[in-house]
Structure formats: structure tokens, C-alpha cells
Amino acid sequence: MRRRSLLELASLAVGSGAMASLWPGGVRARQTPRSLSPLQPLAKGSRLRALNPGTWMDPDTDFNPLVQRCEAQGWVLEIPDDVRGQWQWFSGTDAQRRRVLEEAWNDPTLDGVMYVGGGWGAARVLEAGVQFPKRSFWALGFSDSSALLLAQWKAGLLGAIHGSTGGPEEQWQRTVSLLKGEPTAPLQGRPMHAGSAQGPLVVTNLTVATHLIGTPWFPSLQGSVLVLEDVGEAPYRVDRMLTQWRSAGLLNNVAGVACGRFSWKEDDILPGDFSMAGILEERLGDLGIPLLLDLPLGHGLPNQSLPLGVQAQLNGSDGTLQLLR
């Protein structure tokens, strides 16, 4: 992922205008949830806080559209000053960003957080020793923040949602439905290998997750429905990363795989190179499990939200991915 393109997309996301199944009884995870209390859907009066765990943002970034979207639901979104902080290419030092995250996660008056910004930095906060709370909490983000979402699920905590704070209204309404515990429509992809798979969702950016392999924050993929996306990576680099996953045995016990958008500027290509779809099928198509391509999520539009840890059904015949209640 190229940091500049990620920052531009993050700025646009901020400025643009079946979660009941997250209860512990409805999640068959390979991690053991720490929290035995249900994660309550957001309601009028729910309080959220914006956090920037990665690269610094343009000081003129306009959060008003996001604040207004939350207000329309009766939610209160706090925009602290440190969201616009800067230290080197981060929004603060590792210690500062760790403190900001821990304060928000442990604040009993907050119902959730929204990760804004992007670029690079979330994994450094994990390395700095950030401690997850003993309660589940809502957390919305993607791209660089995928590191925090994966670590949250690895810690056995519910509520991580892979999705954007921006985008068109239809996209935002799907996120609202997830946060409010309302049903959502299936996502439609392109079926590549038939079959049916059911398991807890693990949704992530491929590059970010690849750089967590071998760390304490990479979750188990056993029995999971794995959803991958990326941006700014040529097919040969996607090939290299997926080869690492295969060589590490990470795909051996996955129930099914779906790929979202793998967008890139075609300026790093040689004659005879794989297409993006071609390398995804070549590296993932021989696993003997259902495979979908072109789910409407990832960098760019639309970027439909999906929750980590929720049971989902992947249909490799009709190309759908459906959350199960």
C-alpha cells in the first residue's frame, strides 16, 4: 500500500458525505472471548470517539459530515484535538497513540470508536504494548487500522467492523445497520469456485495482515471465512504475499475465501504478467474451498462494511456472502 494514496482516500472518506449475532452465544470463534456480556447495539445517546492511530492528517480535514451522520442517528461523536496531531509521519508518538487508544477503549461513557486517517502506524502501537480492555467495544475502520481490528478479534473481543466512515449514503446505512443490530443484505461477488462455507468472518487488508504474521496479534484462521482486500500492490506483490500465507500454512484450514477490491495503478507490469484476478485465482483457487472475487469492499467505492467474528455463509455457486443471525 502506498501511504500517499491511502491518505488521499482517507481524507475523502472523512469528508464525504446482523450485529445481534455478535453476542457470544452466536460466535464460534477459535479465540475465547474475554467478555461474556453481550455487546449492545448503538442507540440514541450512544457516544463514540474518533481516533487516528496512523499517519497524521491534514489539519483542515472536515469532520462535520461524519459528525452530522452520527447526529442523524442520535449518536454523539467526539473529535479530540489529538486526531490532528503530528509527530514525524504519525499522529503522535507511539506512546501518545497508545495512551489515546487505551483511554478511549476503557472509557465507560463510550460505546465505541471510529478509526479515521490511514497510512501507517497502527501496528507500531501494538508493538508499543497497547493493552486491550476486558470488555467488547465497537470499532470501525479499515486499511492501516486493520491491524487493530485483527488484534481486537485475536483478543477475543467482539465489535470490530471493517469499513469506512465515509462513502455514499447507501454504504453508510449498511454500517449503521450493523452498529444498530439490524439485518443487512448479502454482498454479491463473482463466483470462482463452487461450494458452501460457514464460519466466523476475518476481514482485513492483505498487506497489513501479512506484516502481522508471526506476531501475537494475528488471529487464528481455522474454520474462518477469510475476506481480503488491498490497494497499490501490483499482481506480483500480491503473489508474493499470498505465497507467504501458503508457505506458512495459514490457508490450510480456512473454510472459504472472498476477495474484495485489489485496486492498483498499472504502472508496474511486464509482458506476460498475471492479471490481478488471474493471480488471485491461481494462488487461492487450488485450496479446495469456495472462492469469490470482486466483493464490493476495500479501497475505493463502494466499501461495504463487514464485522469480524460474526458467522457468515459464503456461497461459491451464486457468489453471495451473507451474515447469519
VOPA-436241 format. One record per residue (C-alpha): residue in three letters; x, y, z. Coordinates in steps of 0.02 Angstrom, whole numbers, plus 50000, padded with zeros to 5 digits. Example, Ala and Ser with C-alpha at 12.3 -4.5 7.8 and 13.67 -1.06 7.14 Angstrom:
# residues 2
ALA506154977550390 SER506844994750357 
END
This chain:
# residues 325
MET500005000050000 ARG500655017149956 ARG500465029250101 ARG500035044449996 SER498615035849903 LEU497955029150069 LEU497975046450147 GLU497055053849999 LEU495725040350010 ALA495585042650199 SER495325061350178 LEU493955058350051 ALA493145045550164 VAL493045057650310 GLY492445072150206 SER491155062750101 GLY489535063050145 ALA486514957450591 MET487524963850734 ALA486374954450855 SER487404939450801 LEU488904946950889 TRP488274940251053 PRO489494927351119 GLY488244913151100 GLY488164916550914 VAL490034916450881 ARG491004900350861 ALA492734907650871 ARG494394898850892 GLN494854912551014 THR493974912651183 PRO493014928951210 ARG493544938351366 SER491864947151380 LEU490374936351425 SER489164951051421 PRO488254954851259 LEU488844969351152 GLN487384981451149 PRO486854989050982 LEU487065007750968 ALA485525018051010 LYS485055036251032 GLY486275044051153 SER487695032051114 ARG489395040351123 LEU490835037451002 ARG492575044650984 ALA493645047250828 LEU495425040650842 ASN496895041850724 PRO498135027750759 GLY499145030350599 THR499845044150490 TRP499495062450528 MET498015070450442 ASP497805086950351 PRO497395099650488 ASP495975106050378 THR495115089050367 ASP493255092250385 PHE492415080350507 ASN490725089250501 PRO489935077050376 LEU490385062350488 VAL489795071350645 GLN488145075350558 ARG487925057550501 CYS488105051750681 GLU486945065450745 ALA485615059450622 GLN485635042850716 GLY485605051250886 TRP487425046850918 VAL488715058850989 LEU490415058250901 GLU491875066350991 ILE493295073550885 PRO494775075951004 ASP496205087550959 ASP497475073450951 VAL496625066750793 ARG497525081050703 GLY499165079050797 GLN500835075950713 TRP502495068150759 GLN503595063350612 TRP502385054550493 PHE501215048850633 SER499805057450726 GLY500855056350884 THR502245046250962 ASP501935027750989 ALA501695030951175 GLN500475045151143 ARG499435034951021 ARG499445020151140 ARG498805031251281 VAL497435038751171 LEU496825021451118 GLU496835014151293 GLU495925029151365 ALA494545027551236 TRP494385008751248 ASN494245009351437 ASP493095024551449 PRO491445017851519 THR490495032551444 LEU491005027551266 ASP490105014251165 GLY491365013351026 VAL492725021350921 MET492945026150740 TYR494695024950667 VAL494995039250546 GLY496535042950442 GLY497605029250372 GLY499355027450303 TRP500425017850427 GLY500615016650614 ALA499315005550697 ALA500464990450707 ARG501785001050796 VAL500515004550932 LEU500274985850953 GLU502164983850965 ALA502184997751095 GLY501184986351210 VAL499424993251196 GLN498254983651311 PHE496504979251256 PRO495114981451384 LYS494144967351466 ARG492544972551377 SER491994971351197 PHE491764987851106 TRP491254994250935 ALA492724998850823 LEU492505004450642 GLY493985005850524 PHE494974998050382 SER496644999250292 ASP498035002750420 SER496765000650561 SER496524982650505 ALA497954978650622 LEU496924984450771 LEU495354975550710 LEU496304959050692 ALA497104961150863 GLN495414965150941 TRP494694948950873 LYS496254939250922 ALA495994945851099 GLY494264937951097 LEU493354954651095 LEU491834957450988 GLY491314972950891 ALA492684975650761 ILE491954981350594 HIS492974982550434 GLY492264997750347 SER492405016250310 THR491725031550400 GLY491385039750231 GLY490705034950063 PRO488955036349987 GLU487395036050094 GLU486925018250045 GLN488625012150105 TRP488475021850268 GLN486735014850300 ARG487414997150295 THR488675002050429 VAL487285009950531 SER486274993850519 LEU487734983650583 LEU488014995350730 LYS486164995350773 GLY485974976450764 GLU484874976750609 PRO484934964150466 THR485954967950311 ALA485834962150131 PRO487044949050063 LEU488564955549971 GLN488724949849791 GLY490374944349718 ARG490934934349568 PRO490924915449599 MET492544906849552 HIS492464890149641 ALA490824882049694 GLY490374875749864 SER489704882550027 ALA490674888050180 GLN490144894150351 GLY491234901450486 PRO491734917150579 LEU492244931550468 VAL494044937550465 VAL494124953250357 THR495744962550325 ASN496944971650212 LEU498154958950140 THR499734969350163 VAL499324974050342 ALA498904956250390 THR500454949350304 HIS501534960450414 LEU500684953450570 ILE501114935350529 GLY502164928250670 THR501594941350796 PRO500434939050945 TRP499084949150855 PHE498744937850707 PRO497124928350741 SER496764910150705 LEU496024907150532 GLN495454889450568 GLY493684887050504 SER493524905250456 VAL492804914050305 LEU494274924850253 VAL493974941250161 LEU495464950550087 GLU495714967450001 ASP497174978649955 VAL497704994249861 GLY499254999849768 GLU500024982449754 ALA500454975249584 PRO499954957149548 TYR501734950649575 ARG501754958249750 VAL500054950749790 ASP500774934249727 ARG502254936249846 MET501134939449996 LEU499924925249960 THR501404913549934 GLN501974918250110 TRP500244914050178 ARG500254897350088 SER502024893050143 ALA501584897150324 GLY500084885350316 LEU498874899350356 LEU497634894350221 ASN497604875750259 ASN496064876050369 VAL495114891150303 ALA493304887050261 GLY493144899150116 VAL493944914550040 ALA493204930349964 CYS494184944549888 GLY493614962449883 ARG494404976249780 PHE496254974949736 SER496494991849655 TRP498174997349586 LYS498925008949457 GLU499514998049314 ASP501245005649306 ASP502224990649371 ILE501924977049245 LEU502944966949120 PRO502404956848968 GLY501674940249021 ASP501204946049196 PHE499664939049281 SER498134950049290 MET497554953749467 ALA496074942049451 GLY497214929049373 ILE498454928749516 LEU497084928649648 GLU496304913349567 GLU497994904949539 ARG498534906949720 LEU496824903849802 GLY495914892849678 ASP496764876349718 LEU496324876049903 GLY494774865449875 ILE493634878249956 PRO492354890949891 LEU493124906549815 LEU492334923249769 LEU493114938349687 ASP492534956349667 LEU491574958849828 PRO491084977249842 LEU492304981949979 GLY494044988750001 HIS494895004949950 GLY493785014549831 LEU491905014049813 PRO490905005549872 ASN491734999450031 GLN490374989250113 SER490604985150296 LEU490854967850368 PRO491044962950552 LEU492454951950614 GLY491994936350711 VAL490194935350653 GLN489604919150574 ALA489394920850387 GLN488884909750242 LEU489934910450083 ASN489094903049929 GLY490334899049793 SER488954894949670 ASP487944911049669 GLY489334922449731 THR488504928749890 LEU489174932150064 GLN487794932650195 LEU487904936550381 LEU487004923750488 ARG485924928650635 
END
